[in-house]
Every structure is written in C-alpha cells, then in structure tokens.
Amino acid sequence: MLRWRLLLGPLAACGLWLHASADDLQEPGPTLLEPGLYRIEPQGHLQPDASLPLPRGENEIWAEEFAHAVPAQAQVRYAIVSRSTDDPLGPGFGPLNKLLFLTDEAYRYDVNSANRLCPAYAFPGWNYHSSAQPFCRTGIGSDEAILAWQAAAFSLSWAPQKEQTEVRLRPATVPPEQAATAACRRDWQCRRAAEPQVEVHYRITHRTDHFQLERARPYRDVLYVDSATPLHARPRPDAAQTGMPGPAFYAVLARDDQWYEVDAWRPDGSHGHGWLNRDVLEGNAWVPQQAQTGRFRFRAGFPPAATEGDDAPYDEGVALWAIEVIDRPSGRRHQVLRDFGSDRGYGTDPQSQAHAVQLVDANFDGQPDLIVNGYSGGAGPNSTDNVFLYVPEQGRFVWDERLSGMTQLEIDPATQTISTHARGGCCSHASETYRYIDGQLTLVRSWDESLVGDEVVTTTGEFVNGVFEVREVREAAPEPVPEPAPEPKPKPKPAPGP
C-alpha cells in the first residue's frame, strides 16, 4: 500500500520562527518564493548572512572561516520550489512554499551528523513533520537550518559556530613607571593597559549557501511518495508507464480529481514528466455509504490505517479523503470528489464510517446535495462542513466555497433558511441567517454581541425591501457578581479531659 501526503491534515498551532528581514516582508505576510528551479551559487558561501550576528567579548580574538551550509555528501547543485495557489492548511493560514533540495541518491539525512540538511522544507508558519510527511521545520533551534528569502532568491544558513582554540596572556602595554603615576591610576583605560590581559582565541565558522532562480516553473506543490509508483505518459490508466523508484518527490504542475501532472527531477537538473494516478497514490479504503439517491450511490474514501499512526493513535479518528459518486444503473464511477478540508472527524469502525456522507437539499432546488465533516474548529466551537451542491446542468456535485466556509452550519428546509453561528472567545458571539433570493445566497438577518471595554455592544441587521439595515445598541456591562465569601470553619472542640 502506498503512503502519501500533501500539505493537508489536522490544524495545529505552530510556533515556527523563520529568519526573514523586514525588507522581505509584505502585508499581510512574508513574500513567497517564485516557483521553479533554483541553482546554487558556487561562491555564495563567502557571503555570510549578516543578519545572524554573533556577540564578541572584549578580550576575544576571532579567526573567521566561511563554509558551505549544504553538506558535501549531499552534492546539491539545484533546488525545486513550489508555491501553493490556495490555503492548504485551511482558511486563514495562507499559501505556502515547499523547498526540495536535489540531493545525491546516496545522501541520507541524519540530524546527529554533518548530514543534518533535510531534503525538503515547508514554510512559512508550518512545522509539522512525520515519516509520512517529510517536510522539515526551519529555524526553531540553533541546530536547525535557517531560511531567508526574497521573491527569486533564498539563502540557507546555520547559526555561526564558535570554537575556542587557545588562551594567551597579553603583556601590559604601559611601562611600570607610567603605571605608577597618579594620572594613570585615575584613567581607567591606562590602569587597565598597565596590567596583563587574558586573550581568548576562537575560530568562528559561518555556514551559508545562496540560491538563485534559474528557471521559473508554475509548481503548486511538492508531493512525496514513499513507494515505487508508475508515471504515466498521459492521464489515462492504459497509457505507457515508467516505473519510478520510491521513495520519491514530485513537483506538481496541476491536479484534478483523478491525476497529478508532475515533474520528477534528478540531481543534475534534468527531469521527467508525466501523470500520477491518484487512486494508486492514495490507496483509499472505500466504504459504501447508506446515503443514496435515485441515480447515485456513494463510497467514502478513508486513508489506510498505517498512514494515520504518525502523530495520533488511529483509534482517535480519521479524516475523510475522498467521495466516490457511482452511477447506479451502470455501476461505474461517475465522479470522485477530493481536495476538501477534513480533520479526524470520523470513527474507525465501519458502521460509523458508513454514515460519513449525508444528503441534504442545501440550496432548496429539490435536488439532493452532499454534506460531510470539515474542520472541528477546536474549542471554538467554530466547526465547518463541506457542502457539495448538485448542478443539474453539469450532472455533477460541486464543492460550494461559501457554504463550506460557514461555521456551525444549520440548514432549515421548513423555512428555507441557512444559519451560521460563531464564537470569538468568552465575550463575543454572532449569528447570520441567509436565504436564496433570485438564485443568490443573500444575508437577511445578523446578530452580534461583544464586550467592548465596559460596554456590551449588540449589532443587529435585517434585509428589508432590498436594503440591509444595521442597528447598534450599547449598554453598560453588568457588574460582576462577587462570589460569596466562604463560611468560616467551626473551631474544633477541645478534646474532653481524662
């Protein structure tokens, strides 16, 4: 069974420190690298990263050396960079870069040796790493790689290494007769120069390499596959195949529900091109669903158990990776739905997994639509669902971004309204109600209550005669009710005498 991962999965708070100067930052976040092929600058290691200062003691003598950040064993000449076109970690996280160094085939990453360069990194703001997702973090500690970048160039550095080489006693530079004078005793610098000084000698090693964009390529992701998989010459199951050894990285040019169009790069900068079958890559465990329509039945695709054991026990739940839509009369696949956000919202027993796909008429057009879990929202409890509307003109289910982005979604067929609710901490709550008006999802009512300073601000809105009217009311926040003082404990009675 093949194991694979994209930059998808459970959301986590990431304390990732990235090394970037103020010039590299743009609102609302850091500049992302342009995707494509990057070449290492042969003399780039002679240009140390000046923004990695190392404090120098007063009596320290430095001998500075400059070395490559890339280990010699890796024999890296090129690197591949991708840039996502969406938010692969979920709403609010933003696009990401993935960086792949084209290492020698014999290179083996080892954090406890000189070969501590990880072949692949993902950034900014992301530090999740596992055997199934080998994209390393950057700059968390002093022993980890530090990346600095601009739009078409990046540098790789390690924290400067400081090694003591010897200690010397430097003789006084002021003669004894001058040191004995009152003027010298009043002058701190003279008094100090009249005494022998200890010099501590260090060897400072700066390790930096610089890379420049050589060939732009619109890579949207870097895909890791840990087993051999066929690379097809065309996006057809019966197309000619080239066996590719695993594990391997692929630079993703495009994807649809069934195929990845990829480049497979080699250390010398050459590459092969082809398509990867997503059914083969994912190896989903397909579970028949109880939900059916007159035309379709469905299967839910869950990851194999082995891929869910890297960060949490498998019995804590699994994510839904795909939905297969099957034409009931012919029994053939009509459509497969992938690339929607879903965390571990499903149990591992077949009975609960058989109810993963639910039917609901989400847009009140008389056609059954699909709804499955999205993100849990943590303690929010601002959870989301994935909604796929059936489009009769296309005969297909289409993921609806707007409905799928709503938290605590409620669909009421009786009133033909859609409501969403949210909580922003202890003192902020909101809700919105929508209707389809002339085929457009329209906000018809809203409510928001928040504590602002010492006031409770309540904002309401209503759609009236084609206009959305908003009203705000401010009231003094109620005084907190003090907790009653604890009743004094009765004093223990003295024990009776003998």
C-alpha positions as CSV (number, residue, x, y, z in Angstrom):
1,M,0.0,0.0,0.0
2,L,1.4,3.4,-1.0
3,R,1.6,6.1,1.6
4,W,1.4,9.7,0.6
5,R,0.6,13.1,2.0
6,L,0.0,16.6,0.7
7,L,0.1,19.6,3.0
8,L,-3.3,18.7,4.4
9,G,-4.3,17.3,7.8
10,P,-5.2,18.4,11.3
11,L,-4.8,22.0,12.1
12,A,-2.3,22.9,14.8
13,A,-0.9,26.0,16.4
14,C,2.6,26.3,15.0
15,G,5.3,28.3,16.8
16,L,7.6,28.4,13.8
17,W,10.3,31.0,13.8
18,L,11.5,32.0,10.4
19,H,14.5,34.1,9.7
20,A,13.4,37.0,7.4
21,S,14.5,40.6,7.4
22,A,12.0,43.5,7.4
23,D,12.8,44.1,3.7
24,D,11.5,40.6,2.9
25,L,8.1,41.2,4.4
26,Q,5.0,42.4,2.7
27,E,1.5,42.8,4.1
28,P,-0.2,40.7,5.2
29,G,2.7,38.2,5.4
30,P,6.1,37.3,4.1
31,T,6.9,37.3,0.4
32,L,6.7,33.9,-1.1
33,L,9.4,32.4,-3.3
34,E,8.6,32.2,-7.0
35,P,8.2,28.5,-8.0
36,G,10.7,26.8,-10.2
37,L,14.3,25.5,-10.5
38,Y,17.0,27.2,-8.4
39,R,20.8,26.9,-8.8
40,I,23.3,27.2,-6.0
41,E,25.9,30.0,-6.3
42,P,29.3,28.3,-6.2
43,Q,30.9,31.2,-4.2
44,G,27.8,32.0,-2.3
45,H,29.2,30.6,1.0
46,L,31.7,33.5,1.0
47,Q,28.7,35.9,1.6
48,P,27.7,35.1,5.2
49,D,24.3,36.1,6.4
50,A,24.9,39.5,8.0
51,S,21.7,39.4,9.9
52,L,22.9,36.4,12.1
53,P,25.0,38.5,14.5
54,L,27.3,36.8,17.0
55,P,28.3,38.9,20.1
56,R,32.0,39.3,20.6
57,G,33.5,39.6,24.0
58,E,36.0,42.4,24.8
59,N,39.1,40.1,25.0
60,E,38.1,37.7,22.2
61,I,40.2,37.3,19.2
62,W,38.4,35.8,16.2
63,A,39.6,33.9,13.2
64,E,36.7,33.7,10.8
65,E,36.1,30.9,8.3
66,F,33.4,30.5,5.6
67,A,31.9,27.2,4.7
68,H,29.0,25.7,2.7
69,A,25.7,25.2,4.5
70,V,24.9,22.3,2.3
71,P,26.8,19.1,3.3
72,A,29.4,17.9,0.8
73,Q,27.8,14.5,0.8
74,A,24.5,15.9,-0.5
75,Q,26.2,17.2,-3.7
76,V,23.4,19.7,-4.2
77,R,23.5,21.8,-7.3
78,Y,19.8,22.6,-7.7
79,A,16.7,23.0,-5.6
80,I,13.0,23.0,-6.5
81,V,10.5,25.4,-5.1
82,S,6.7,25.2,-5.2
83,R,4.1,27.8,-4.2
84,S,0.5,26.8,-3.4
85,T,-2.3,28.6,-5.0
86,D,-4.7,28.1,-2.1
87,D,-4.6,27.7,1.7
88,P,-3.5,24.1,2.1
89,L,-3.7,24.1,5.9
90,G,-7.2,25.6,5.9
91,P,-8.8,29.1,6.0
92,G,-6.6,31.8,7.3
93,F,-3.2,30.1,7.0
94,G,-2.4,31.4,3.6
95,P,-0.3,29.9,0.7
96,L,2.9,28.1,1.4
97,N,6.3,27.4,-0.2
98,K,7.8,23.9,-0.3
99,L,11.5,23.6,-0.9
100,L,13.2,20.4,-2.2
101,F,17.0,20.1,-2.4
102,L,18.0,17.7,-5.2
103,T,20.5,15.6,-3.2
104,D,22.7,12.8,-4.4
105,E,20.9,9.5,-4.3
106,A,23.3,8.1,-1.7
107,Y,22.7,11.0,0.7
108,R,21.0,10.1,4.0
109,Y,19.5,12.8,6.2
110,D,20.8,12.5,9.8
111,V,20.2,15.2,12.4
112,N,23.0,13.8,14.6
113,S,25.8,14.1,11.9
114,A,27.2,16.5,9.4
115,N,24.3,15.4,7.1
116,R,21.7,17.4,9.0
117,L,20.3,19.1,5.9
118,C,16.7,17.9,5.5
119,P,16.0,17.3,1.8
120,A,12.6,19.1,2.0
121,Y,11.2,22.1,3.9
122,A,7.8,23.8,4.1
123,F,7.3,27.4,5.2
124,P,6.4,29.9,6.4
125,G,4.4,29.2,9.6
126,W,4.3,25.5,9.4
127,N,6.4,22.9,11.3
128,Y,4.5,19.6,11.2
129,H,6.8,16.7,10.4
130,S,6.4,12.9,10.3
131,S,7.7,9.9,8.4
132,A,4.7,10.2,6.0
133,Q,5.2,14.0,5.7
134,P,8.9,14.6,5.4
135,F,8.9,18.4,5.2
136,C,11.1,19.8,8.0
137,R,10.8,22.9,10.1
138,T,13.3,25.7,9.9
139,G,15.0,27.9,12.5
140,I,13.3,26.5,15.6
141,G,16.6,25.9,17.4
142,S,20.2,26.8,16.9
143,D,21.0,23.4,15.3
144,E,18.4,23.7,12.6
145,A,18.5,25.2,9.1
146,I,17.6,28.9,8.8
147,L,16.0,30.1,5.5
148,A,15.9,33.7,4.4
149,W,14.4,34.6,1.1
150,Q,13.2,37.2,-1.4
151,A,11.0,36.7,-4.4
152,A,13.6,34.9,-6.6
153,A,16.4,34.0,-4.3
154,F,17.0,32.3,-1.0
155,S,19.8,31.5,1.4
156,L,20.4,28.5,3.7
157,S,22.4,29.1,6.9
158,W,23.3,27.5,10.1
159,A,23.9,29.5,13.3
160,P,27.6,30.6,13.4
161,Q,29.8,28.0,15.2
162,K,32.1,29.4,17.8
163,E,35.0,27.2,18.9
164,Q,37.7,28.1,21.4
165,T,41.2,27.4,20.1
166,E,43.7,28.8,22.7
167,V,44.1,31.2,25.6
168,R,47.0,33.7,25.7
169,L,48.3,36.2,28.3
170,R,48.9,39.6,26.6
171,P,51.6,41.6,28.4
172,A,50.9,45.1,29.7
173,T,51.4,47.9,27.2
174,V,52.0,50.7,29.7
175,P,55.5,50.8,31.2
176,P,55.8,50.4,35.0
177,E,57.0,54.0,35.6
178,Q,53.9,55.4,33.8
179,A,51.6,52.9,35.6
180,A,52.8,54.3,39.0
181,T,51.8,57.8,38.2
182,A,48.6,59.3,39.8
183,A,47.3,60.3,36.3
184,C,47.4,56.7,35.2
185,R,45.7,55.5,38.3
186,R,42.8,57.9,37.6
187,D,42.5,56.8,34.0
188,W,40.6,53.6,33.7
189,Q,42.0,52.7,30.3
190,C,45.5,53.5,31.3
191,R,45.1,51.5,34.5
192,R,43.8,48.5,32.6
193,A,46.6,48.7,29.9
194,A,49.1,48.6,32.7
195,E,48.0,45.1,33.7
196,P,48.5,41.8,31.7
197,Q,45.3,40.8,29.8
198,V,44.0,37.4,29.0
199,E,43.1,36.9,25.3
200,V,40.7,34.1,24.3
201,H,41.1,33.0,20.7
202,Y,38.1,31.5,18.8
203,R,37.5,30.0,15.4
204,I,34.2,31.3,14.0
205,T,32.7,29.3,11.2
206,H,29.9,30.8,9.1
207,R,27.9,28.3,7.0
208,T,25.7,29.8,4.3
209,D,24.7,29.0,0.7
210,H,22.8,31.1,-1.7
211,F,20.4,30.0,-4.5
212,Q,19.1,32.0,-7.4
213,L,16.0,31.2,-9.6
214,E,17.2,29.8,-12.9
215,R,14.0,28.5,-14.5
216,A,10.5,29.5,-13.5
217,R,8.0,26.7,-13.4
218,P,4.4,27.0,-12.1
219,Y,4.7,24.3,-9.4
220,R,1.9,24.4,-6.9
221,D,3.1,21.7,-4.6
222,V,5.8,19.1,-3.9
223,L,4.4,15.6,-3.5
224,Y,6.1,12.9,-1.5
225,V,5.5,9.2,-2.3
226,D,7.3,6.6,-0.2
227,S,7.0,3.6,-2.6
228,A,7.5,3.0,-6.3
229,T,4.7,4.1,-8.4
230,P,4.1,4.3,-12.2
231,L,4.5,7.6,-14.0
232,H,2.1,7.6,-17.0
233,A,2.9,9.3,-20.3
234,R,-0.7,10.6,-20.5
235,P,-3.5,11.0,-18.0
236,R,-5.0,7.6,-18.9
237,P,-4.8,4.3,-16.9
238,D,-3.8,2.5,-20.1
239,A,-1.1,5.0,-21.1
240,A,2.6,3.9,-21.3
241,Q,4.2,3.8,-17.9
242,T,7.6,4.5,-16.5
243,G,8.5,2.8,-13.2
244,M,9.8,5.4,-10.7
245,P,11.7,4.2,-7.6
246,G,10.4,5.1,-4.2
247,P,10.5,7.0,-2.0
248,A,10.4,10.0,-4.4
249,F,9.4,13.6,-4.6
250,Y,7.4,15.1,-7.4
251,A,6.9,18.7,-8.4
252,V,3.2,19.2,-9.1
253,L,2.2,21.3,-12.1
254,A,-1.6,20.6,-12.0
255,R,-4.1,18.3,-10.5
256,D,-7.7,17.3,-11.0
257,D,-9.9,14.7,-9.2
258,Q,-8.0,11.8,-10.8
259,W,-4.5,12.9,-11.8
260,Y,-1.4,14.8,-10.8
261,E,0.7,16.3,-13.6
262,V,4.2,16.2,-12.3
263,D,7.9,16.7,-13.0
264,A,10.4,14.2,-11.5
265,W,13.7,16.0,-11.0
266,R,17.2,14.5,-10.9
267,P,20.2,15.8,-9.1
268,D,21.8,17.0,-12.3
269,G,18.9,19.4,-13.1
270,S,17.2,17.2,-15.7
271,H,13.7,15.9,-15.2
272,G,11.0,13.5,-16.4
273,H,7.4,14.5,-17.0
274,G,4.2,12.6,-16.6
275,W,1.0,11.9,-14.7
276,L,0.3,10.1,-11.4
277,N,-2.9,8.2,-10.8
278,R,-4.5,9.4,-7.5
279,D,-6.3,6.2,-6.9
280,V,-2.9,4.4,-6.9
281,L,-1.3,7.0,-4.7
282,E,-3.9,7.3,-2.1
283,G,-4.9,3.7,-1.8
284,N,-8.1,4.7,0.0
285,A,-10.2,2.2,1.9
286,W,-13.6,2.7,0.2
287,V,-16.6,2.4,2.5
288,P,-20.1,2.0,0.9
289,Q,-22.5,4.7,2.2
290,Q,-26.0,4.3,3.5
291,A,-27.0,7.5,1.7
292,Q,-28.3,7.0,-1.9
293,T,-30.3,8.9,-4.4
294,G,-32.4,7.6,-7.3
295,R,-29.4,8.0,-9.6
296,F,-26.3,7.7,-7.5
297,R,-24.8,5.7,-4.6
298,F,-21.7,6.8,-2.8
299,R,-18.5,5.4,-1.3
300,A,-16.3,7.3,1.3
301,G,-12.5,7.1,0.9
302,F,-10.6,6.9,4.2
303,P,-6.8,6.6,4.5
304,P,-5.3,3.3,5.3
305,A,-4.7,2.7,9.0
306,A,-0.9,2.8,8.6
307,T,-0.9,6.5,7.4
308,E,-2.8,7.7,10.5
309,G,-0.3,6.5,13.1
310,D,2.4,9.2,12.9
311,D,1.0,11.8,15.2
312,A,-2.0,10.3,16.9
313,P,-3.4,6.8,17.5
314,Y,-5.6,5.6,14.7
315,D,-8.4,4.9,17.0
316,E,-8.7,8.7,17.8
317,G,-10.4,9.1,14.4
318,V,-9.6,9.5,10.8
319,A,-10.1,12.2,8.1
320,L,-12.2,11.7,5.0
321,W,-10.0,12.0,1.9
322,A,-12.5,11.4,-1.0
323,I,-16.0,10.7,-2.0
324,E,-16.8,8.4,-4.9
325,V,-20.1,9.0,-6.8
326,I,-21.2,5.9,-8.6
327,D,-23.9,5.7,-11.3
328,R,-26.4,3.2,-10.0
329,P,-27.7,1.8,-13.4
330,S,-24.2,1.1,-14.8
331,G,-22.2,0.7,-11.5
332,R,-19.5,2.8,-13.0
333,R,-17.7,5.7,-11.3
334,H,-19.4,8.9,-12.3
335,Q,-17.3,11.3,-10.3
336,V,-14.8,11.5,-7.4
337,L,-14.5,14.4,-5.0
338,R,-11.1,15.2,-3.5
339,D,-9.1,18.1,-2.0
340,F,-11.6,19.3,0.5
341,G,-10.6,20.1,4.1
342,S,-11.4,17.5,6.7
343,D,-9.9,16.6,10.0
344,R,-10.2,13.5,12.2
345,G,-13.9,13.7,12.5
346,Y,-14.8,10.1,11.8
347,G,-14.5,6.9,13.8
348,T,-12.6,3.9,12.6
349,D,-15.5,1.3,12.9
350,P,-17.2,0.5,9.5
351,Q,-20.7,1.3,10.9
352,S,-19.9,4.9,11.7
353,Q,-17.9,5.4,8.5
354,A,-20.9,4.2,6.5
355,H,-22.7,7.4,7.5
356,A,-20.0,9.8,6.6
357,V,-21.9,11.1,3.6
358,Q,-25.2,12.8,4.3
359,L,-27.8,14.0,1.9
360,V,-29.4,17.5,2.3
361,D,-31.1,20.0,-0.1
362,A,-28.7,22.8,0.8
363,N,-30.0,25.3,-1.8
364,F,-33.6,24.3,-1.8
365,D,-33.8,23.4,-5.5
366,G,-35.4,20.0,-5.0
367,Q,-32.1,18.2,-5.7
368,P,-30.2,16.3,-3.0
369,D,-26.8,17.7,-2.2
370,L,-23.9,16.2,-0.2
371,I,-22.6,17.3,3.2
372,V,-19.6,15.8,5.1
373,N,-17.5,17.0,8.1
374,G,-14.9,19.8,7.6
375,Y,-12.7,21.2,10.4
376,S,-13.7,20.8,14.0
377,G,-12.7,24.3,15.0
378,G,-11.1,23.2,18.2
379,A,-12.5,24.7,21.4
380,G,-14.2,27.4,19.3
381,P,-16.5,25.5,18.7
382,N,-16.5,27.0,15.2
383,S,-16.6,23.8,13.2
384,T,-17.3,23.7,9.5
385,D,-18.8,21.2,7.0
386,N,-18.1,20.5,3.3
387,V,-21.1,21.1,1.1
388,F,-21.3,19.8,-2.4
389,L,-24.2,21.2,-4.5
390,Y,-25.6,19.1,-7.3
391,V,-25.6,21.1,-10.5
392,P,-28.2,19.5,-12.9
393,E,-26.8,21.3,-16.0
394,Q,-23.4,19.5,-15.4
395,G,-24.8,16.4,-13.8
396,R,-22.1,16.7,-11.1
397,F,-21.6,17.7,-7.5
398,V,-19.6,20.9,-7.0
399,W,-18.0,22.0,-3.7
400,D,-19.5,25.2,-2.5
401,E,-16.9,27.5,-1.0
402,R,-19.3,29.9,0.7
403,L,-21.4,27.3,2.5
404,S,-18.3,25.2,3.3
405,G,-16.7,28.2,5.0
406,M,-19.6,28.8,7.4
407,T,-19.3,27.8,11.0
408,Q,-21.9,25.8,12.9
409,L,-24.0,25.5,9.7
410,E,-27.7,24.9,10.1
411,I,-30.0,24.2,7.0
412,D,-33.7,24.5,7.7
413,P,-35.9,23.2,4.9
414,A,-39.1,24.3,6.6
415,T,-38.2,28.0,6.4
416,Q,-35.7,27.6,3.6
417,T,-33.1,29.4,5.5
418,I,-29.4,28.8,6.2
419,S,-27.9,29.9,9.5
420,T,-24.3,30.1,10.8
421,H,-23.1,30.8,14.3
422,A,-19.7,31.7,15.7
423,R,-18.0,32.4,19.0
424,G,-14.9,34.6,19.3
425,G,-13.7,33.9,22.8
426,C,-15.6,34.3,26.0
427,C,-17.3,37.6,25.2
428,S,-18.1,37.7,21.5
429,H,-20.9,35.7,19.8
430,A,-22.5,36.1,16.4
431,S,-25.0,34.6,14.1
432,E,-26.2,35.1,10.5
433,T,-29.2,33.9,8.5
434,Y,-29.3,33.6,4.7
435,R,-31.9,32.9,2.0
436,Y,-31.7,32.2,-1.7
437,I,-33.1,35.3,-3.4
438,D,-33.2,35.1,-7.2
439,G,-30.8,32.2,-7.0
440,Q,-28.3,34.1,-4.9
441,L,-27.4,33.3,-1.3
442,T,-28.3,36.6,0.5
443,L,-27.8,37.7,4.0
444,V,-31.2,38.5,5.5
445,R,-30.5,38.7,9.3
446,S,-27.5,39.1,11.5
447,W,-26.8,39.4,15.2
448,D,-23.5,40.2,17.1
449,E,-22.9,40.7,20.8
450,S,-19.5,41.6,22.1
451,L,-18.0,43.1,25.2
452,V,-16.0,46.2,24.3
453,G,-14.3,47.8,27.3
454,D,-17.1,48.3,29.9
455,E,-19.9,48.1,27.4
456,V,-21.9,45.4,25.7
457,V,-22.3,46.2,22.0
458,T,-25.2,44.5,20.3
459,T,-25.4,44.9,16.5
460,T,-28.3,43.6,14.5
461,G,-29.1,43.7,10.8
462,E,-32.1,42.9,8.6
463,F,-32.7,42.8,4.9
464,V,-35.8,45.0,4.3
465,N,-37.1,46.0,0.8
466,G,-33.8,45.2,-0.9
467,V,-31.7,47.1,1.7
468,F,-29.7,45.6,4.6
469,E,-30.3,47.8,7.6
470,V,-28.0,47.7,10.6
471,R,-28.7,48.9,14.2
472,E,-26.3,49.1,17.1
473,V,-27.1,49.3,20.8
474,R,-24.6,50.0,23.6
475,E,-25.3,49.1,27.2
476,A,-23.2,49.2,30.3
477,A,-21.8,45.8,31.1
478,P,-23.3,44.3,34.2
479,E,-21.2,44.4,37.3
480,P,-19.7,41.0,38.0
481,V,-21.4,39.2,40.9
482,P,-18.9,38.7,43.6
483,E,-18.5,35.2,44.8
484,P,-19.9,34.6,48.3
485,A,-17.2,34.6,51.0
486,P,-16.6,31.1,52.3
487,E,-18.2,30.4,55.7
488,P,-15.7,30.2,58.5
489,K,-14.9,26.7,59.5
490,P,-16.0,26.0,63.1
491,K,-13.2,25.8,65.6
492,P,-12.6,22.2,66.7
493,K,-13.8,21.5,70.2
494,P,-11.2,20.7,72.7
495,A,-10.9,17.0,73.5
496,P,-12.5,16.1,76.8
497,G,-10.1,15.7,79.7
498,P,-9.3,12.3,81.2
